[in-house]
Amino acid sequence: MEQGRRHSKQTLKFAAQRLDNMTPELLAKSAWVSTGMALIFSLPPLGLFIGLYEAGTNIGIAAGIGFGLHFATLAFSRKIAAGLSKLFD
């Protein structure tokens, strides 16, 4: 391991995520945030896929575009989760 390499940001904190530290408010908030993220990641690509397919586009092209949009939104998952978390505070 290199001596000069340091991580500037710690992302996992297991001690704060213990089950005895979970409150009902935190569980409800995490359920709403995950539901919102699931809807954001799945409904727009699905709507685009169905819309393109019904408009007469080849199913492979429509699926490719919907699949691409799905993964493009996944690239912004941290920002989306942070925004939804602030929304449900």
C-alpha angles and dihedrals in degrees: 000000000000118000097216096051115098132168112238098196130041112209105177122065108175096174091061092048098058117135093240089060093054114110125195089246091056092048092049092047093049091049091053093045092050092047091050092048091049090052093047093048097045112030102057094049091044092049091048091048093050093043094051093044093050090048089062102264118145111269092235093054092045091049092048093052092046091047090049092050090049092056093041089059090046088061088066096044095119093053092044091050091048091049093048091046090055090046093056096046 
